[in-house]
Every structure is written in C-alpha cells, then in structure tokens.
Amino acid sequence: MKGKLRTGAALLLALSVTAGLVGMVRQQLDYDRGAADYREARQLAGLAEAESTSASALPEESALRQTLREIDLPALQQINPEVIGWILIPGTGISYPLMQTEDNEYYLKHTWKREKNSTGAIFLDYRNSASFSDFNSLIYGHRMRNGSMFGSLHNYKETSFWQTSPGIYIINAGGIYRYDIFAAYEADVKEILFTPGIEEPSQRQKMLERSGGCSVIRTGIAPTETEPVLTLVTCTGKGYSTRWVVQAVRTEPSLG
C-alpha cells in the first residue's frame, strides 16, 4: 500500500513538473512571437530595432524630435487601422504602437497585429479621445517578466530612474506631445484616477492632490486642473485590487 502511495505521489509530482515546463515553454514562445511582432512594428514605423535603456545613450532632444516626426503611422495603420499613435519613453525600452478599440479587453491578449498573445499591446482606454484632449488619458500595458511592454515602469520607484527618463512622448495624427512625469505609486483600482476625462474641476484637483500625496518619487512638478494628464497603468504582481501607475503632465501642446 505504501509503495502504491509513493508511486502515486511521484506521478503527481512528475505531472506537476511537466505542466510547469509546458507553461514556461508556452510563455517563452509568446515572448518570442510578441518580440517579433514589435520588431516589425518598429521597422515599419522607421524606428531603430530597439530603443536604448541606457541613459548615456539617449539622443539629443533635437535629434529625438526629428526621429519622432518621421514615424510612419500610416504604414502601421495599413496592417491594423486601430493603431492610433506611438508611445516612447527614452531610456526605458518602451517604444510601441499605441492601440485603441471598443473595449479594454481585446489588447490584453492580442498584439498590435491582432495576433493572440499573452504579451498583448499598449492601448488607450476605449472611453478616452484618441486626440488626447481629455484631462485624464489612461494607457494600459502588461508588466512582462522579461521587462517588455510596461515592465520597466516599476523602475520609477526610484528617483534616480525618473531623473534619467523624465519624459513620455505620444505621437499621433495631431503631432508630437511631450509629457513630464510627476508621480509614480501603487493605487487602488477604485480610485478616481482610473476615470477617463474627469470633467469637474474639484474632482480633477482631488485626483492631483491624491497623486502628489501617494507618489513614491518627489519630482517638484505640480500640475493644475487645466493641464492634460497621462496615466500609465500596469499590474503590481500582487493581485487585481491595485495597479502600479506612472502619471505625467503635458508640457507642450505639440512638438510636431
């Protein structure tokens, strides 16, 4: 009897290990296929193969603006018309096409080419205006274990990282927009910052005060309720009740 129990336990262990290995292989395949999809996106857009994650290798502002002006969004839109722009954060490796569809579910499990993949895509909340005219524009992305997608946003827990990569660029049909990061923190999903738009000035001020008070970095930037805000959202790895957010305020209407 004891022998049978030992055999059964060994079998269960073997099955568990096999299932784990299969899961790891599938995840790696998703990473590889996702990386290929986004390499193609950068090539079509006319960008370098990969954006540097080294502060010492960051381009001069004038050179960066010229590169951003030359991004070929129509080439991407020929493959998927739901491409509304491009998001770039120099020094972080974040450089991706920006998507928007009719819900906030589809691009959690599909790449920009509509390929089913756990890496997903970077996408704007379906309730936001694609022109980024709302007070609060929400952009979502996965925190991948290999650091891709929004994986590097967690580095903004350190002030030193913010100092080397303080700006977010959004490129769309309206031009090039720069946003300066002012806060980074873990937030409950029920908080007001997860509301797109936010029309009431008092509610806007409430959000900004909350953001400043919760931020784990001190940037010295204090947005007003009339300045458009970008809220980048990713998971914390602690469950579904909270998210890690990085918020930035638009500093120039258009650099295009």
N, C-alpha and C positions, 0 to 999 in steps of 0.2 A: 504493500500500500504506500509506504513512504517513498519507494522507488518511483511509483507512478506519479506521486505528487511532485517529486523533484523533476521528473521528465516534463510534466505539465507546466511547471514554473519556468523551466528552461525554454520551453516552446513559446510561452507568452513573452518572455524576455527577448527571444530572438525575433518574434513578430514585431515587438515594440521598436527594437533597434532598426529593423528593416523599414518600418513605416517612417521612422525619423530620417533615415538615409534617403528614402524616396522623396520626402518633403524637402530635404536640403537640395537634392538634385533638381527638383521642380523649381525651387526658388532661384537657384543659380541660372537655370535656363531662362526664367523670366528676367533676371538681371541682364543676361547677355542679349536677349531679344530686345528688351527695352533700351539698352545702351545703343544697339544698332539702329533702332528707330530714331533715337535722338541725335545720333551722329548724322544720319541722313537729313534730319531737320536743319542742323547747323550748316551742312553743306549746301542745301537748297537756299537757305537764308543768306549764304555768303559769309558766314562766320568761320572763325578758326575751329579746328577739330574739337578743342575743349578749352574752356576758359581757365585761366590760371587761378590757383588757390593761394598763390604766394604774393604777399603784399609788395615785395621787392620787384615783382614782375608786372605790376599794374601799369597800364598805359597812361600817358598824359591825358588830361581832360579833353584837350582839343582833338587828339587822335581818337579817343574813345567816342566822342560825338560824331566824328566823321564815319567811324565804323558803324555806329548805330543808324546813321542816316542811310546807309547803303543796304540795310537789312531788307531782303526781298520777301515781304509778306505775301504778295500775290502768288509767288511760286509755291508757297506752303498752302495757300487757300485753294489752289487748283487740285490739291490732293484731299484737303478737308476744309470746306468753307466755314467750319466752326472755329478756325484759327482767327482770333480777334487781335492778336498782337504778339509781343515778345517781352519776356521779363529777364532782366540781367542784374545781378548783384556782383560787381567786380570783387575779386579776391575770395569768393566763396565757392566757385564751381557752379553756381546757379545761373543757368543760361538756357532757357527753354521757350518753346512756343506757348502762348497763353490761349487757353480754350474757354469756350462758354457754350452751354447747351441748355435744354429746357428743364434740367434738374441738377441737383448736386450729388447724384449717384453715379451716373454713367462713367465719368472720367476718373472715378476712384479705381476702376478696374479695366480701363482701356487707355492705350497710348494715344498720342495725337493722330496717329494713322488709323484709329478705330480698331487696333489690334487688341484682343483680350489679353490683359497682362496685369499682374499684381502691382507693378510699379505705377500704373495709372498715368496721369498727366497733371500739369499745373493748370488750374482753372479758376475763372472768376465766378462768384456766386450768380446763379441764374436770375436773381432778383435785382442785381446791380445793372447800371447802364454800362454798355461796352465802351462808351466815350469817357468813362471815369469822371463823370460830372457829379456823382453823388458825394455827400460828405464822407461817408464811410464805405470804401470798396473792399470787399472780402475776397482774398485769394487763397485757395487751398492746395495742399500738396502732401504726399506721404513723406514720412521720415523713414527712409530706407536704411537698412543695416549697413549697406555698402557706402553710405554717405550721399547717394544720389538724390535727385528730386529736392525736397526741402530738408534733407538730412543735416545739412550744415547750419540750419537756423538755430540749433541748440548751442552753437558756439557763441551766440550773442548773450550767453550768461556771463561772459567775461567782458569787461570794459575795454580791455586791450584789443579784443577782436573787433568790437564796434569802431574803435579808433582807426583801424586799418581798412575797414569796409563799411563806411557810414552811409553809403547812398544806394538807392534802388532806382533802376531805370525801367520805365514802361514805354514800349514803342508800339504805336497803333496808327490807324489811318489819320489821326489828328496831329501826329508829330511825336516828339520825344519828351517824356516827362521825367523829371528827377524828383525823388522823394528822399528826405533825410530822416534816418531812423531816430526815434526819440524814446522808445520804450521796448522792453522785452520782458515777458513774465508768463507764468502759468495762470490760466484763467478758467473759471467755471463756465461750462457751456451755456448756462442760463444767463450769463451777464449781458448787459446791453451792447457791448462791443460786437456781439455776433448778430446784431441787427443791421442790415444794409440801409444805407441812406441816413436815417435819423434826422427828421425834419425840425423838431422842436429845439431851439437854441439851448434851453435849460437841460435837455437830455444830452445834447452834444457836450455841454460843459461838464455834465456829470460823468460822461464817458472819459473825457480827457483828464479830469481830476483823478478818476479811478486808475487810469493808465499810469499817470505820473506817480501815484502813490504806491502802486504794485510793482513797478519796474525794478528789476534787479541791477540795472545799469543806470548811471546818472549822466545824462548827456547835456544838460543845460538847455535843451530845446523845449519850449513851452508853446505848443500850437494853440490857436484860438478857434472858436467855434465856426469861423468863416473859412478856414483853410481845409481843403480836402485831405482826408487821411486814407492811408493804405494799411490794411490789416492782413498780414500773412499768417496763416493758420496751419499747424501741423499737430501730430499726436505727441503725447508725452511718454508713451510706453507704460503708463500706469492705469490704463483703462479708458472708459469712454466719458467720464464725467468732467474731465478737464482737457484743455488743449494748451499747447505752447504757442504764444503769439509774439510776433515782432511787428511793431507799428511805426509808420513813417508818415511825415507830413510833406505835401508838395511844396517845393521851394521855388519853382519856376513854372509858369503856365505851359510853355512849350519851348524845347530847345531845337525843334526841327527847322 
